Amino acid sequence: MRGVTKHNGGMLSSAVGRFRLLALAEAVSWAGLLIGMFFKYVVVGNEIGVKVFGPVHGAIFVGYVLVTLMLAHRWDRKTLVLGLVASIPPFGTVVFERWANRTGRLAETGVQTADD
């Protein structure tokens, strides 16, 4: 249990870690909002899902945009714009995060490995 707490603290201590967390959270909140909209407009006409997930998604969306802007100094303009645009379509933040990680745009600077 101690290792999990330490890992989460480490993740939140860097802009890259916060970006990764918020990219995933933004996608999950999108899913919740889409499910809420499905129930509201298709199944039962009850808007509780939208009332719950709408504000949650909105707050996470703003957090994602802010943490993306915090990484602007690491990226060229094209990457920054792609990161911001990724917040619009559902699950785009996860696709962008995976791409940015694969292309080295999310590499932690100054991180020591076990070999160091």
C-alpha positions as CSV (number, residue, x, y, z in Angstrom):
1,M,0.0,0.0,0.0
2,R,2.8,2.4,0.8
3,G,4.3,2.0,-2.8
4,V,0.9,3.0,-4.3
5,T,0.7,6.2,-2.3
6,K,4.3,7.0,-3.2
7,H,3.7,6.4,-6.9
8,N,0.6,8.6,-6.9
9,G,2.4,11.4,-5.1
10,G,5.2,11.1,-7.7
11,M,2.7,11.2,-10.5
12,L,1.1,14.4,-9.3
13,S,4.4,16.1,-8.5
14,S,5.3,16.7,-12.1
15,A,3.4,18.5,-14.9
16,V,3.8,15.3,-17.1
17,G,2.3,13.2,-14.4
18,R,-0.6,15.5,-13.9
19,F,-1.1,15.7,-17.7
20,R,-1.3,11.9,-17.9
21,L,-3.7,11.6,-15.1
22,L,-6.0,14.4,-16.4
23,A,-5.9,13.0,-20.0
24,L,-7.2,9.7,-18.7
25,A,-9.7,11.4,-16.3
26,E,-11.0,13.6,-19.1
27,A,-11.7,10.5,-21.2
28,V,-13.4,8.7,-18.4
29,S,-15.6,11.8,-17.6
30,W,-16.5,12.0,-21.3
31,A,-17.7,8.4,-21.1
32,G,-19.8,9.2,-18.0
33,L,-21.3,12.3,-19.7
34,L,-22.1,10.3,-22.9
35,I,-23.7,7.6,-20.9
36,G,-25.7,10.2,-18.9
37,M,-26.8,11.8,-22.2
38,F,-27.8,8.4,-23.6
39,F,-30.0,7.8,-20.6
40,K,-31.4,11.3,-20.7
41,Y,-32.3,11.4,-24.3
42,V,-32.8,7.8,-25.3
43,V,-33.7,5.5,-22.4
44,V,-35.6,7.2,-19.6
45,G,-35.6,10.9,-19.9
46,N,-33.9,11.3,-16.5
47,E,-31.1,13.9,-16.5
48,I,-29.3,12.9,-13.3
49,G,-26.4,11.5,-15.2
50,V,-25.9,14.7,-17.1
51,K,-26.3,16.7,-13.9
52,V,-23.6,14.7,-12.2
53,F,-21.1,14.1,-15.1
54,G,-21.6,17.5,-16.8
55,P,-19.9,19.6,-14.0
56,V,-17.3,16.8,-13.3
57,H,-16.4,16.7,-17.0
58,G,-16.2,20.5,-17.1
59,A,-13.9,20.7,-14.2
60,I,-11.6,18.0,-15.5
61,F,-11.7,19.6,-19.0
62,V,-10.5,22.9,-17.6
63,G,-7.7,21.1,-15.6
64,Y,-6.6,19.3,-18.7
65,V,-6.4,22.5,-20.7
66,L,-4.4,24.2,-17.9
67,V,-1.9,21.3,-17.5
68,T,-1.5,21.1,-21.3
69,L,-0.6,24.8,-21.3
70,M,1.8,24.1,-18.5
71,L,3.7,21.8,-20.9
72,A,3.8,24.4,-23.7
73,H,7.4,25.3,-23.0
74,R,8.4,21.6,-23.8
75,W,6.5,21.4,-27.1
76,D,6.4,23.1,-30.4
77,R,3.3,25.1,-31.4
78,K,1.9,22.2,-33.5
79,T,2.1,19.7,-30.6
80,L,0.5,22.2,-28.2
81,V,-2.4,22.9,-30.6
82,L,-2.9,19.1,-31.1
83,G,-2.9,18.6,-27.3
84,L,-5.6,21.3,-26.9
85,V,-7.7,20.1,-29.8
86,A,-7.5,16.6,-28.4
87,S,-9.7,17.7,-25.6
88,I,-12.7,18.3,-27.9
89,P,-13.6,14.9,-29.3
90,P,-14.5,12.1,-26.9
91,F,-11.4,10.1,-25.8
92,G,-9.1,12.3,-27.9
93,T,-7.0,13.1,-24.8
94,V,-6.0,9.4,-24.4
95,V,-5.1,9.1,-28.1
96,F,-3.0,12.3,-27.8
97,E,-1.3,11.2,-24.6
98,R,-0.4,7.8,-26.1
99,W,1.0,9.5,-29.2
100,A,2.9,12.1,-27.2
101,N,4.4,9.4,-24.9
102,R,5.4,7.2,-27.8
103,T,7.1,10.1,-29.6
104,G,9.0,11.2,-26.5
105,R,7.1,14.4,-25.9
106,L,6.2,13.3,-22.4
107,A,9.7,12.1,-21.4
108,E,10.4,13.2,-17.8
109,T,13.5,15.4,-17.7
110,G,16.0,14.8,-15.0
111,V,14.6,11.4,-14.0
112,Q,17.1,8.9,-12.7
113,T,16.8,5.3,-13.8
114,A,17.8,2.2,-11.7
115,D,21.0,2.0,-13.8
116,D,22.2,5.5,-12.8
